[in-house]
Structure formats: C-alpha cells, structure tokens
C-alpha cells in the first residue's frame, strides 16, 4: 500500500494533520492485512516531531499492543530528507517504547 501524503495534508507541522494522515491511511486500506505501508512524502516540506507523534499516537490509541506494534513495523517512508527521516525514526522509537 502506498499513500501519497501530499494528497492528504497541507501542513506537516501540526499534530492535527499527523492525526488526519493516519485516519486517511486507515480509510484507504486494511492496515492490519497490508504487508507494508509506504508513506510517500514527495512534495511535502519538513516535519516536526509533533506531526509524527500524533500519527503514531492514533495507532497506539486504536489498536491493542500487538496489532499496533505490527502496524508501526510495517510503516516505511519515501521521498523524505535525512533530518525528517531521523525525526520519523525518533517518533517511531518513542511510541514503541510506550506501547
């Protein structure tokens, strides 16, 4: 499953849009059955930790521990800069330690 982030969010700094991104990902496919979920960030500028934390928190809040961790492990990112990749990875590690 590939999700083109620029079609969903216009603001990559707001936690509201991080939450909105994940809600749309869930609408586009069965995230529990997908083998991988690719978030393609082409055309979207820098991100904040708040954006990614909100996205990951949506997963944490809506699934039990085992399912949430499985979904998070399936997430891959594409067309995103090194600094934003680091931000994504920090948020990912942080939420996994809290689940």
Buried (B, 14 or more C-beta within 10 A) or exposed (E): BEBBBBEBBEEBBBBEBBBBBBEBBBEBEEBEEBEEBBBBBEEBEEBBBBBBBBBBBBBBEBBEEEBBBEBBEBBEBEBBEEEBEEBBEEBBEEBBEEB
